[in-house]
Amino acid sequence: QVQLVESGGGLVQAGGSLRLSCAASGSIISAFLMGWYRQAPGKQRELVASITRGGSTNYADSVKGRFTISRDNAKETMYLQMNSLKPEDTAVYYCAADRWGIGRNDVWGQGTQVTVSS
């Protein structure tokens, strides 16, 4: 079965840290491109970070220097380490995969809530 399942969200104070995990099944971990997205209430979904099959990474300006994306192919899991969290990081976080390099994500997780209190 092809699916992505996020975990690790929760409530944290500003300045704290969380690590999100995205468990992949159905060989998704070898996807051309995987990424983390987030959607805050009343806002559009936005890309937070992405990682290619080869390990190249890309980050939104708002999280550079604070968040780190990684993937462990052996564990079939992608991670998002989030440090120095801010209230504006509050959102539902989704992982997604573009398995074939077609320019759009064809698999999405169900999302995990991250809430940062001030």
N, C-alpha and C positions, 0 to 999 in steps of 0.2 A: 504494500500500500504506500502510495506517495503522499507524504504529509510532513508538515513542520509543526512542532509544538514548542511554544515559548514557556519559560518559567523564570522565576527569580525576581519578579516585580514585588512592589510593596510600598510601605510608607517610610520615609527617611527624612531626617532634618537637613536643612540646607548645609552644605559643606560635607555631607556624608557621601557614602559610596554604596553602590549596588552592582552586582554582576548578573546580567541576563544571560540565559542559555536558550539555545534553539536546537532542539533535537530533531535530526533529519532522518527520514526513512525512505526506502525506495531509491537509494543511491543518489539522493539529492545533494549530498555533501560534495559530490564531484561536479556540481553545477558550474557552468561558465562564470556566473556572477551571483553572489549572495549579498544580502544587505539587511540592514535594520532601518525601519521607518517609524515615524511616530505621528500621532494625531491628537492634538489638544482640542478641548471642547470649542466648537465654533470656528475651528481652523482647518485648513486643508492638510491632508497627509503630506509629510515631507520626508525626504531622505536624510537619515542621520549619518550613516556610514555604510560603505560597501567594501567587499573584498573579492578579488578575482580568484579563479582556480589556481593561478600562479602565486597568489599571496599579496598582490598589489592592493593597497588600500586607498580609500578616498573618504574624506570627512566633510560634513557641513561646517562652515566657518564658526557657527555658534558652539560647536563642541570640540573643535580642534584643541589639543593639549589637555583635554579633560577625559575624553572617551577613547577607548581602544577596542577595535574590532579584531577578532581572531577566529580561526577555525581549526579544529582538530579532526582531521580526516579519519583517524583510527577510531575515535569515539563518535564519529558522525555528528558532531556538535559544533555549532558556531556560538561565539560569545560576544558580549558587549560589556566591557568593564567601564563603569561610569563613576568617575571621581569628581570631587568638588561640585556636587550637584546643586542646582539652583531651582528656585520655585518655578521658573519658566521652563524647566525640563519636564514638568508634570504633563503626562500624556499617556495614551495607550501606545505601547511599543509593539511593533509587528516585525517578524522576520519574513523574508521573501527570497525567492530564487528565480533567476533566469537560467533555466537549465541548458538551453541550446544557443545562447547568445543571440536571441532574436530581437533584443532591444526592449523587451517588456518582461515583467515577472509573470511566470505562469503557475507558481505555487506560492500560497500565502499561509501564514500561521493564523491562529485565532486572536492573538494579541494578549499582552499582559500589562496591567495597570502599574504605572510608576507615579507616586505622589510625593512631592518634595514640599515639606512645610517650612515656613520662614521663621 
